[in-house]
Amino acid sequence: MIRTTPLLRPAALLASGAIVLLGMTACSSSSSSPAAGTSAAGTPAASSTASAQVDVADVTLHIGDQAGTGAEALLTAAGLISKLPFHVAWSDFTSGPPILQAMSAGSIDVGGVGNAPPVFAAAGNDQIAIVGALAANPLGSALLVPKGSPITSIAQLRGKKIAVAQGSSGDYHLLTVLNKAGISVKDVTLVYLQPAEGLAALESAHVDAWDVWSPFVEEAEQLDGARALVTGTGYGSPYSFTVASRAALADPAKAAAIKNYLALLAQAHTWANSHLSAWAAVWAKATGLPVTVMSKAASDDYSTAVPIMPAVVTSEQQVSDAFTAAGLIPGKIDFSDFIDTAFNSTAEAP
């Protein structure tokens, strides 16, 4: 059964706040017809079987998803979800960090996150690896102020309250915005909130600004009159990632299933980029937001699968180093230890 979880407007938070704070809804499973197995890839243990054909028909892959990013919705819209040659247990989360927390706990095999969650997971020495990368439109990120706010420049944020999801791509985007303006994180008050809570805080003026990603950006702008001080142009990182647990990668059958998943997800992004209206309509149903909002979000947030080349690793190392320099994670991380390039072929055009 394919299942979607709508985003919550502030009015729904009173009834659903506990669920939002937990960051995850209950799992449900969907099955797809089996197909021929593919070569396994992943960690050295799985890569050693790369030349063998692996049957994935009996595999259940536990995938962490976000209603706001919509891998499940994206595959559905592209007509590809039935082509997954393995069983899937989808779990919805409010943002990337809870996905990797669940992965560390052993309940998730693979999931899509922004640029910062892998850094925080690596800082905790979690057994994860980036296995896929997406290059994104910078308009999919923004630092917002509420309707009627007198704030018109980044410099005016000194001493203000800024909402952001801790360890998320918004966290890194905000860090780069402040750094370029010569403002330390100690010069502002960071209010760590998950997206639905951040929206409510911005709308009620409990915070002065909010850093977030699509489709929350478009939701706040179109439905609440929020205004972007800056987008992702010139700030943040252009990449988001698919991350897998080392345990899943060490299992040849699960590694093969992950390879299939990445290949179909890459095709789905290619489809969405050339069918924005159709994608927006399906995404609207998945999020519970109006099609007008999601049409803008689809345009702002298109992504393309890319191989994990040295430039991608360098970019993620910069993300890690920035959090270390700001004192937000302990020590320096060699991010090459958390990269697996064995799946790069899945990013090639079909």
C-alpha positions as CSV (number, residue, x, y, z in Angstrom):
1,M,0.0,0.0,0.0
2,I,1.4,3.4,-0.9
3,R,1.0,5.9,1.9
4,T,1.5,9.6,2.1
5,T,1.6,11.9,5.1
6,P,0.5,15.6,4.7
7,L,2.5,18.5,6.0
8,L,0.8,20.2,8.9
9,R,-0.4,23.8,8.9
10,P,-0.1,25.6,12.3
11,A,-3.8,25.0,13.1
12,A,-3.2,21.3,13.1
13,L,-0.2,21.4,15.5
14,L,-2.3,21.3,18.6
15,A,-3.7,17.9,17.7
16,S,-0.6,16.6,16.0
17,G,2.3,18.2,17.8
18,A,3.4,15.0,19.6
19,I,3.7,13.3,16.2
20,V,5.7,16.2,14.7
21,L,8.1,16.2,17.7
22,L,8.7,12.5,17.4
23,G,9.7,13.2,13.8
24,M,8.3,10.0,12.3
25,T,5.0,8.4,11.5
26,A,4.4,4.7,11.6
27,C,5.8,2.5,8.7
28,S,3.8,0.8,6.1
29,S,4.9,-1.5,3.3
30,S,4.4,-1.7,-0.4
31,S,5.3,-4.5,-2.7
32,S,6.4,-4.4,-6.3
33,S,6.8,-7.1,-8.8
34,P,10.2,-8.8,-8.8
35,A,12.6,-8.3,-11.7
36,A,16.0,-9.6,-12.5
37,G,18.6,-8.8,-9.8
38,T,21.4,-6.4,-10.4
39,S,25.0,-6.4,-9.4
40,A,25.5,-5.6,-5.7
41,A,27.6,-2.6,-4.8
42,G,28.4,-0.7,-1.6
43,T,30.9,-1.3,1.1
44,P,33.9,-3.5,0.4
45,A,31.9,-6.5,1.7
46,A,29.1,-5.9,-0.8
47,S,31.4,-4.8,-3.6
48,S,33.1,-8.1,-3.6
49,T,30.0,-9.6,-5.1
50,A,29.6,-6.9,-7.7
51,S,30.0,-9.3,-10.6
52,A,27.3,-11.7,-9.3
53,Q,23.6,-11.4,-10.0
54,V,21.7,-10.9,-6.8
55,D,18.0,-11.7,-6.5
56,V,16.3,-8.9,-4.6
57,A,12.7,-10.1,-4.9
58,D,12.6,-11.1,-1.2
59,V,14.4,-8.0,0.1
60,T,12.5,-5.5,2.2
61,L,14.3,-2.1,2.0
62,H,13.4,0.3,4.8
63,I,13.4,3.8,3.3
64,G,13.3,7.0,5.2
65,D,11.3,9.7,3.4
66,Q,10.1,13.2,3.9
67,A,6.7,14.4,2.8
68,G,8.5,17.6,2.0
69,T,11.0,16.0,-0.3
70,G,8.7,13.2,-1.5
71,A,10.8,10.3,-2.9
72,E,7.8,8.0,-2.6
73,A,5.5,10.6,-4.2
74,L,8.2,11.3,-6.9
75,L,8.5,7.7,-7.9
76,T,4.7,7.4,-7.9
77,A,4.3,10.5,-10.1
78,A,6.9,9.2,-12.6
79,G,5.2,5.9,-12.9
80,L,8.3,4.1,-11.5
81,I,7.3,2.9,-8.0
82,S,5.8,-0.3,-9.4
83,K,9.2,-1.0,-11.0
84,L,11.0,-1.3,-7.7
85,P,12.0,-5.0,-7.8
86,F,11.9,-5.4,-4.0
87,H,9.5,-4.8,-1.1
88,V,9.6,-1.4,0.6
89,A,8.7,-0.2,4.1
90,W,8.4,3.6,3.9
91,S,8.7,5.8,7.0
92,D,8.0,9.5,6.9
93,F,10.1,11.9,8.9
94,T,9.9,15.7,9.5
95,S,13.5,16.4,8.2
96,G,16.8,14.7,7.5
97,P,18.4,14.5,11.0
98,P,15.6,12.2,12.4
99,I,16.1,9.9,9.3
100,L,19.7,9.4,10.2
101,Q,18.9,9.0,13.9
102,A,16.6,6.2,12.9
103,M,19.3,4.8,10.6
104,S,21.8,4.8,13.5
105,A,19.2,2.9,15.6
106,G,18.9,0.2,12.9
107,S,15.4,0.9,11.7
108,I,16.2,2.5,8.4
109,D,18.4,1.2,5.6
110,V,18.5,4.2,3.3
111,G,17.0,7.7,3.1
112,G,17.2,11.1,1.4
113,V,18.7,14.1,3.4
114,G,20.2,17.5,2.8
115,N,23.9,18.4,3.1
116,A,24.2,18.8,6.9
117,P,22.6,15.7,8.4
118,P,25.5,13.4,7.2
119,V,28.0,15.7,8.8
120,F,26.2,15.5,12.2
121,A,25.9,11.7,11.8
122,A,29.6,11.5,10.9
123,A,30.5,13.6,14.0
124,G,28.7,11.0,16.1
125,N,30.7,8.3,14.3
126,D,27.4,6.7,13.0
127,Q,27.9,3.8,10.6
128,I,26.6,5.5,7.5
129,A,27.8,6.4,4.0
130,I,26.6,8.8,1.3
131,V,25.7,6.6,-1.7
132,G,24.0,9.1,-4.0
133,A,24.0,12.8,-4.7
134,L,21.6,15.4,-6.2
135,A,22.5,18.8,-7.5
136,A,19.7,21.2,-6.7
137,N,18.4,24.5,-7.7
138,P,19.5,27.1,-5.1
139,L,16.0,28.6,-5.1
140,G,14.9,25.6,-3.0
141,S,16.5,27.2,0.1
142,A,15.7,30.5,1.8
143,L,16.0,32.6,4.9
144,L,12.5,34.0,5.5
145,V,11.1,36.9,7.6
146,P,7.4,37.1,8.5
147,K,4.9,39.3,6.8
148,G,5.3,42.9,7.8
149,S,8.8,42.4,9.3
150,P,10.9,45.6,9.3
151,I,14.0,43.4,8.7
152,T,15.4,44.0,5.2
153,S,19.1,42.9,5.5
154,I,21.1,40.2,7.1
155,A,22.9,42.7,9.2
156,Q,19.7,43.4,11.0
157,L,19.5,39.8,12.3
158,R,22.2,40.5,14.9
159,G,20.5,39.8,18.3
160,K,17.4,38.3,16.7
161,K,15.8,34.9,17.1
162,I,16.1,32.6,14.1
163,A,14.3,29.3,13.7
164,V,16.0,26.4,12.0
165,A,16.0,22.6,12.2
166,Q,19.2,21.6,14.0
167,G,21.6,19.6,11.8
168,S,19.6,20.2,8.6
169,S,20.5,21.8,5.3
170,G,18.8,24.9,6.6
171,D,21.3,24.9,9.5
172,Y,24.2,25.0,7.1
173,H,22.5,27.6,4.8
174,L,21.9,29.9,7.8
175,L,25.5,29.4,8.9
176,T,26.9,30.5,5.5
177,V,24.5,33.5,5.4
178,L,25.6,34.7,8.8
179,N,29.3,34.0,8.1
180,K,29.2,36.1,4.9
181,A,27.7,38.9,6.9
182,G,30.3,38.7,9.6
183,I,27.8,37.5,12.2
184,S,28.7,34.7,14.6
185,V,26.1,32.1,15.7
186,K,26.7,33.6,19.1
187,D,25.4,36.9,17.9
188,V,21.9,35.5,17.3
189,T,19.6,33.2,19.2
190,L,19.1,29.9,17.3
191,V,15.7,28.4,18.0
192,Y,15.9,24.7,16.9
193,L,12.5,23.7,15.5
194,Q,11.3,21.1,13.0
195,P,9.7,22.6,9.9
196,A,6.0,22.6,10.9
197,E,7.0,24.1,14.3
198,G,9.2,26.7,12.5
199,L,6.4,27.8,10.3
200,A,4.1,28.2,13.3
201,A,6.8,30.2,15.1
202,L,7.4,32.5,12.1
203,E,3.6,33.0,11.6
204,S,3.1,33.9,15.2
205,A,6.2,36.2,15.3
206,H,7.8,34.1,18.1
207,V,10.9,34.2,15.9
208,D,12.3,37.0,13.7
209,A,13.4,34.7,10.9
210,W,13.3,31.1,9.7
211,D,15.7,29.2,7.5
212,V,14.1,26.3,5.6
213,W,13.8,24.6,2.2
214,S,11.1,23.8,-0.3
215,P,8.1,23.4,-0.2
216,F,8.1,25.1,3.2
217,V,9.6,28.2,1.6
218,E,6.8,28.5,-1.0
219,E,4.1,27.6,1.6
220,A,5.2,30.4,3.9
221,E,5.5,32.9,1.1
222,Q,2.2,32.2,-0.6
223,L,0.0,31.3,2.3
224,D,1.5,33.4,5.1
225,G,3.1,36.4,3.2
226,A,6.6,35.6,4.4
227,R,9.5,37.3,2.5
228,A,12.9,35.8,1.6
229,L,15.9,37.8,2.7
230,V,18.1,35.5,0.6
231,T,17.7,32.2,-1.2
232,G,20.4,29.6,-1.8
233,T,22.0,31.6,-4.5
234,G,25.5,32.2,-3.2
235,Y,24.9,30.4,0.1
236,G,24.7,26.9,1.5
237,S,25.6,23.9,-0.6
238,P,24.2,22.8,-4.0
239,Y,24.0,19.1,-3.0
240,S,21.6,16.8,-1.2
241,F,22.2,13.1,-0.6
242,T,21.0,9.6,-0.4
243,V,22.6,8.0,2.7
244,A,22.7,4.2,3.5
245,S,23.6,2.4,6.7
246,R,26.9,0.4,6.6
247,A,24.9,-2.7,7.7
248,A,22.7,-2.5,4.7
249,L,25.6,-1.9,2.4
250,A,27.4,-5.0,3.8
251,D,24.4,-7.1,2.8
252,P,24.8,-8.0,-0.9
253,A,21.0,-8.3,-1.5
254,K,20.2,-5.0,0.2
255,A,23.1,-3.3,-1.6
256,A,21.7,-4.5,-4.9
257,A,18.3,-3.2,-3.9
258,I,19.8,0.2,-3.0
259,K,21.4,0.3,-6.4
260,N,18.0,-0.3,-8.1
261,Y,16.4,2.3,-5.9
262,L,19.0,5.0,-6.8
263,A,18.7,4.3,-10.5
264,L,15.0,4.6,-10.5
265,L,15.1,7.7,-8.3
266,A,17.5,9.3,-10.7
267,Q,15.1,8.6,-13.6
268,A,12.2,10.0,-11.5
269,H,14.1,13.3,-11.0
270,T,14.8,13.5,-14.7
271,W,11.1,12.9,-15.4
272,A,10.0,15.6,-12.9
273,N,12.3,18.2,-14.3
274,S,10.6,18.0,-17.6
275,H,7.0,17.4,-16.2
276,L,6.8,20.1,-13.5
277,S,3.0,20.5,-13.6
278,A,2.4,16.8,-13.4
279,W,4.9,16.4,-10.6
280,A,3.4,19.4,-8.7
281,A,-0.1,17.9,-8.8
282,V,1.1,14.6,-7.3
283,W,3.3,16.3,-4.8
284,A,0.4,18.5,-3.7
285,K,-1.6,15.4,-2.8
286,A,1.4,14.0,-0.9
287,T,1.9,17.2,1.1
288,G,-1.7,18.4,1.4
289,L,-0.7,21.8,0.1
290,P,-2.4,23.7,-2.8
291,V,-1.2,23.0,-6.3
292,T,-0.3,26.7,-6.7
293,V,2.2,26.3,-3.8
294,M,3.6,23.1,-5.1
295,S,3.9,24.3,-8.7
296,K,6.3,27.0,-7.5
297,A,8.0,24.5,-5.2
298,A,8.5,22.1,-8.1
299,S,10.1,24.9,-10.2
300,D,12.3,26.1,-7.3
301,D,13.4,22.7,-6.1
302,Y,14.2,20.6,-9.2
303,S,17.2,18.3,-8.7
304,T,19.4,16.1,-10.9
305,A,21.3,13.0,-9.9
306,V,25.0,13.4,-10.2
307,P,28.0,11.0,-9.6
308,I,29.8,11.5,-6.3
309,M,32.9,13.1,-7.9
310,P,35.8,14.8,-6.0
311,A,34.0,18.2,-6.2
312,V,31.0,16.7,-4.3
313,V,33.2,15.3,-1.6
314,T,35.1,18.6,-1.3
315,S,31.8,20.5,-1.0
316,E,30.6,18.2,1.8
317,Q,34.0,18.5,3.5
318,Q,33.5,22.3,3.5
319,V,30.1,21.8,5.2
320,S,31.7,19.7,7.9
321,D,34.6,22.2,8.4
322,A,32.2,25.1,8.7
323,F,30.3,23.4,11.5
324,T,33.5,22.5,13.2
325,A,34.8,26.1,13.0
326,A,31.5,27.4,14.4
327,G,31.8,25.0,17.4
328,L,28.6,23.2,16.4
329,I,30.2,19.8,16.1
330,P,33.3,18.4,17.9
331,G,36.6,18.0,16.1
332,K,37.4,17.7,12.4
333,I,35.9,15.0,10.2
334,D,37.6,13.5,7.2
335,F,34.5,13.2,5.1
336,S,36.0,10.9,2.6
337,D,35.5,8.1,5.2
338,F,31.8,8.5,4.8
339,I,31.5,8.3,1.0
340,D,30.7,5.3,-1.1
341,T,31.2,5.8,-4.9
342,A,30.3,2.3,-5.9
343,F,26.8,3.4,-7.0
344,N,27.9,6.3,-9.3
345,S,26.7,4.5,-12.4
346,T,23.1,5.0,-11.2
347,A,23.4,8.8,-11.8
348,E,24.1,8.3,-15.5
349,A,21.2,9.2,-17.9
350,P,19.1,6.2,-18.8
